[in-house]
Amino acid sequence: MTRIDSTFAMLKAERRAGLVTFLMAGDPDHDTSAAIIKALPAAGADVIELGMPFTDPMADGPAIQAAGQRALKAGASLRKTLDLVRGFRKDNDTTPIVLMGYYNPIYIYGVERFLVDAKAAGIDGLIVVDLPPEEDSELCIPALNAGLNFIRLATPTTDDKRLPVVLANTSGFVYYVSITGITGSATPDAARVSEAVARIKRHTTLPVAVGFGVRTAAQARGIAEGADAVVVGSALVDVVKANLGADGTPGPGTAAAVAALVRELAEGVRTASRPAMVP
C-alpha cells in the first residue's frame, strides 16, 4: 500500500472525510514554501498536493497561475520541488504527497529519471492534467510500475461511457473537479457534488476527492458530507499572496497564516455529517 492508500484506509476507519491541501511548490520562495509544507499536517491536512511550477498552466485560474509565476521567479524547478519533498520527509514519513501539474516539466526532466527521483524523494502520487488516458503509456503505466499512484481527474462532463476509460489505470483516489472551467472560478453545489460522487462510485471502489471552488470551512463541511476528501487550493494560495510585502517578500507569519486557514478547513471537514458514507 502507498501512503495514499493507507491514509484513505485510516479515514474510512475513522468514518470521516479527509482534507487535501494544494500549494504551489516554491511559492513565494523555497524556504517559505518548505515552512508552509512542514506546517500542514499538524494543522489538519491529510494529503498534500504540490503544484509543479510551469510556464503555461492552462487549467489553472489566476491565483494559481500567479503562484506558479512567483515560484519560477524565485528559482523554482522540478528538481527543487523534489528537494522540498526530501526536506519534508526528514520529519514526516506518513503524510502522502502528490505532485500535480503538467507533463512538459516531467518530459524535459526525463520520465525514467523523474520516476526514480520522485520515488526516492518520497512522492506518493501524480496528477498530470494534460495527459489523457489514451496516452497512458507515456507516464501513467511507468508511474504505476514504479510504485506511484496515478490519480485521474473526472469532471461534470465525464459521462458514464467515458468514466471507465478514465478510471482504467487510476489509483490512489479519483479527483472530481466539481465545476467546469479553471481553478478558483466558481463555488461548487454540495448536493450536485454528492450525486456526482455517487455516480463515480458506481464505477469504482476508489475514494473520491472533490476540489475546485472550495474556500471556506462551511463549504468544506458541505462537500465532505458526500465525498471521501475535500481539496482546497486557491484559497490557500491567496493567503500566501496576502502575506507578501509590497516588494514581493513574504512576511514572517506566512506559514502560520496558511496553517490557520487549514485548521479552519480541517474543522469543517471533520465535523461534517456523513449519512451517505459507505461503511
C-alpha positions as CSV (number, residue, x, y, z in Angstrom):
1,M,0.0,0.0,0.0
2,T,1.1,3.5,-0.7
3,R,0.8,6.3,1.9
4,I,-2.3,7.4,0.0
5,D,-3.9,4.0,0.3
6,S,-3.0,3.9,4.0
7,T,-4.4,7.4,4.6
8,F,-7.7,6.7,3.0
9,A,-8.0,3.4,4.8
10,M,-7.4,5.3,8.1
11,L,-10.1,7.9,7.1
12,K,-12.6,5.2,6.3
13,A,-11.9,3.5,9.7
14,E,-12.4,6.9,11.4
15,R,-15.6,7.4,9.4
16,R,-14.6,10.9,8.3
17,A,-13.6,12.7,5.2
18,G,-10.1,13.9,4.6
19,L,-8.6,17.3,3.8
20,V,-6.3,17.6,0.8
21,T,-4.3,20.9,0.6
22,F,-2.8,22.2,-2.6
23,L,0.0,24.7,-2.7
24,M,2.5,25.7,-5.4
25,A,5.9,24.3,-4.7
26,G,8.4,27.1,-4.3
27,D,5.8,29.9,-3.7
28,P,6.8,32.5,-2.8
29,D,10.3,31.2,-2.3
30,H,11.9,27.9,-1.5
31,D,12.4,28.4,2.3
32,T,8.9,29.8,2.9
33,S,7.4,27.1,0.8
34,A,9.3,24.5,2.9
35,A,8.0,26.1,6.1
36,I,4.4,26.1,4.9
37,I,4.5,22.5,3.8
38,K,6.0,21.4,7.1
39,A,3.1,23.1,9.0
40,L,0.3,21.5,7.0
41,P,-0.1,18.1,8.7
42,A,-0.3,19.5,12.3
43,A,-2.9,22.0,11.0
44,G,-5.1,19.1,9.8
45,A,-4.0,18.3,6.2
46,D,-4.4,14.6,5.5
47,V,-2.8,14.7,2.0
48,I,-0.6,17.4,0.5
49,E,-0.7,18.3,-3.2
50,L,2.2,20.3,-4.5
51,G,1.9,22.1,-7.8
52,M,4.8,21.8,-10.2
53,P,5.6,25.3,-11.4
54,F,5.1,25.6,-15.2
55,T,5.0,28.5,-17.6
56,D,1.8,27.5,-19.4
57,P,-0.7,26.2,-16.8
58,M,-3.8,26.1,-19.0
59,A,-6.2,24.6,-16.4
60,D,-5.3,27.0,-13.6
61,G,-7.1,30.1,-12.6
62,P,-5.4,33.5,-11.9
63,A,-4.4,32.8,-8.3
64,I,-2.6,29.5,-9.0
65,Q,-1.1,30.9,-12.2
66,A,0.3,33.8,-10.2
67,A,1.7,31.4,-7.6
68,G,3.5,29.5,-10.3
69,Q,5.0,32.7,-11.7
70,R,6.1,33.7,-8.2
71,A,7.8,30.3,-7.7
72,L,9.5,30.4,-11.1
73,K,10.8,34.0,-10.5
74,A,12.2,32.7,-7.2
75,G,14.1,30.0,-9.0
76,A,11.7,27.0,-8.6
77,S,12.2,24.0,-10.8
78,L,11.1,20.3,-10.8
79,R,14.4,19.4,-9.2
80,K,13.9,21.9,-6.4
81,T,10.4,20.7,-5.9
82,L,11.8,17.2,-5.2
83,D,14.2,18.8,-2.8
84,L,11.3,20.3,-0.9
85,V,9.8,16.9,-0.6
86,R,13.1,15.4,0.6
87,G,13.3,18.0,3.3
88,F,9.7,17.4,4.4
89,R,10.4,13.6,4.6
90,K,13.2,14.2,7.2
91,D,10.5,14.8,9.8
92,N,7.4,13.3,8.3
93,D,7.2,9.8,6.7
94,T,3.5,9.3,6.8
95,T,1.6,12.2,5.2
96,P,1.1,11.5,1.4
97,I,2.4,14.0,-1.1
98,V,1.0,14.2,-4.6
99,L,2.6,16.2,-7.4
100,M,0.1,18.0,-9.6
101,G,0.7,19.8,-12.8
102,Y,1.6,19.3,-16.5
103,Y,3.6,16.8,-18.5
104,N,6.1,19.1,-20.1
105,P,8.4,19.6,-17.0
106,I,8.4,15.8,-16.4
107,Y,9.2,15.1,-20.1
108,I,12.0,17.6,-20.1
109,Y,13.4,16.1,-16.9
110,G,13.2,12.6,-18.4
111,V,10.4,10.2,-17.4
112,E,12.5,7.4,-16.2
113,R,14.9,9.6,-14.2
114,F,11.9,11.6,-12.8
115,L,10.1,8.5,-11.6
116,V,13.2,7.2,-9.9
117,D,14.0,10.5,-8.3
118,A,10.3,11.2,-7.3
119,K,10.0,7.8,-5.6
120,A,13.3,8.3,-3.8
121,A,12.3,11.8,-2.6
122,G,9.1,10.5,-1.1
123,I,6.4,11.3,-3.6
124,D,3.4,9.1,-3.5
125,G,1.3,10.0,-6.5
126,L,1.0,12.1,-9.6
127,I,-1.8,14.2,-11.1
128,V,-0.9,15.2,-14.6
129,V,-3.8,17.2,-16.0
130,D,-2.9,17.3,-19.7
131,L,-2.2,13.5,-20.2
132,P,-5.5,11.8,-21.2
133,P,-6.0,8.0,-20.7
134,E,-5.2,7.5,-24.4
135,E,-1.6,8.5,-23.5
136,D,-1.2,6.2,-20.5
137,S,2.0,4.6,-21.9
138,E,3.8,8.0,-21.7
139,L,3.7,8.3,-17.9
140,C,0.8,6.6,-16.2
141,I,1.8,3.0,-16.7
142,P,5.5,3.6,-15.9
143,A,4.5,5.5,-12.8
144,L,2.3,2.6,-11.6
145,N,5.2,0.2,-12.3
146,A,7.4,2.5,-10.2
147,G,5.0,2.2,-7.2
148,L,3.4,5.6,-7.6
149,N,-0.3,6.2,-7.6
150,F,-1.6,7.9,-10.8
151,I,-4.6,10.0,-10.0
152,R,-7.0,10.9,-12.7
153,L,-9.5,13.8,-12.9
154,A,-13.2,13.3,-13.5
155,T,-15.4,16.3,-14.3
156,P,-19.1,17.1,-14.6
157,T,-18.8,16.4,-18.3
158,T,-17.3,12.9,-17.8
159,D,-20.3,10.7,-18.7
160,D,-20.9,7.1,-17.9
161,K,-19.4,6.0,-21.2
162,R,-16.2,7.9,-20.6
163,L,-15.7,7.1,-16.9
164,P,-14.5,3.5,-17.3
165,V,-11.8,4.8,-19.7
166,V,-10.7,7.5,-17.2
167,L,-10.7,5.0,-14.3
168,A,-8.9,2.2,-16.1
169,N,-5.5,2.9,-14.7
170,T,-6.4,5.3,-11.9
171,S,-5.1,4.5,-8.4
172,G,-5.0,6.1,-5.0
173,F,-8.1,8.2,-5.4
174,V,-10.3,9.9,-8.1
175,Y,-10.1,13.7,-8.2
176,Y,-13.6,15.0,-9.0
177,V,-13.5,18.5,-10.4
178,S,-16.7,19.9,-9.1
179,I,-17.1,22.7,-11.6
180,T,-16.3,23.2,-15.3
181,G,-13.7,25.8,-16.1
182,I,-10.5,26.9,-14.4
183,T,-9.5,26.6,-10.7
184,G,-10.9,29.0,-8.3
185,S,-13.6,30.3,-10.7
186,A,-16.8,29.3,-9.0
187,T,-18.4,27.7,-5.9
188,P,-19.5,24.1,-6.0
189,D,-23.0,22.9,-5.2
190,A,-22.8,20.3,-2.4
191,A,-26.0,18.5,-3.5
192,R,-24.8,18.1,-7.1
193,V,-21.4,17.0,-5.9
194,S,-22.9,14.3,-3.8
195,E,-24.8,13.0,-6.8
196,A,-21.7,13.1,-8.9
197,V,-19.6,11.2,-6.3
198,A,-22.3,8.6,-6.0
199,R,-22.3,8.1,-9.8
200,I,-18.5,7.8,-9.9
201,K,-18.6,5.2,-7.1
202,R,-20.9,3.0,-9.2
203,H,-17.8,2.6,-11.4
204,T,-15.0,2.3,-8.9
205,T,-14.1,1.4,-5.3
206,L,-11.5,4.1,-5.1
207,P,-12.1,7.1,-2.8
208,V,-13.3,10.3,-4.4
209,A,-11.8,13.6,-3.5
210,V,-13.6,16.8,-4.6
211,G,-11.9,20.1,-5.4
212,F,-12.2,23.4,-7.3
213,G,-14.0,26.3,-5.7
214,V,-13.9,25.3,-2.0
215,R,-12.7,28.3,0.0
216,T,-14.4,28.2,3.5
217,A,-14.9,25.8,6.3
218,A,-18.7,25.8,5.7
219,Q,-18.2,24.8,2.0
220,A,-15.7,22.2,3.0
221,R,-18.2,20.7,5.5
222,G,-20.9,20.6,2.9
223,I,-18.7,18.8,0.3
224,A,-17.3,16.4,3.0
225,E,-20.8,15.1,3.6
226,G,-20.8,13.4,0.3
227,A,-17.1,12.9,-0.6
228,D,-14.2,11.0,0.8
229,A,-12.0,14.1,0.8
230,V,-12.1,17.8,0.1
231,V,-9.4,19.5,-1.9
232,V,-8.6,23.2,-1.3
233,G,-6.0,25.1,-3.3
234,S,-6.8,28.7,-4.5
235,A,-7.9,29.8,-1.0
236,L,-4.6,28.8,0.5
237,V,-2.6,30.3,-2.4
238,D,-4.5,33.5,-1.8
239,V,-3.3,33.5,1.8
240,V,0.3,33.3,0.6
241,K,-0.2,36.3,-1.7
242,A,-1.9,38.3,1.1
243,N,1.2,37.9,3.2
244,L,3.6,39.3,0.6
245,G,5.1,42.7,1.1
246,A,5.0,45.5,-1.5
247,D,8.3,44.2,-2.9
248,G,7.0,40.6,-3.0
249,T,8.9,39.5,0.1
250,P,7.0,37.0,2.3
251,G,6.1,38.1,5.7
252,P,7.4,36.2,8.7
253,G,3.9,34.9,9.5
254,T,3.1,33.4,6.1
255,A,3.3,29.8,7.1
256,A,1.3,30.4,10.3
257,A,-1.4,32.2,8.3
258,V,-1.7,29.3,5.9
259,A,-1.9,26.9,8.8
260,A,-4.6,28.9,10.4
261,L,-6.9,28.6,7.4
262,V,-6.0,24.9,7.1
263,R,-7.1,24.4,10.7
264,E,-10.5,26.0,10.0
265,L,-11.0,23.9,6.9
266,A,-10.0,20.7,8.7
267,E,-12.5,21.5,11.4
268,G,-15.2,21.9,8.8
269,V,-14.3,18.6,7.1
270,R,-14.1,16.7,10.4
271,T,-17.4,17.9,11.7
272,A,-19.3,17.0,8.5
273,S,-22.3,14.7,8.9
274,R,-21.7,11.5,6.9
275,P,-25.1,10.0,6.1
276,A,-24.1,8.9,2.6
277,M,-20.8,7.3,3.6
278,V,-20.2,3.7,2.6
279,P,-19.4,1.7,5.7
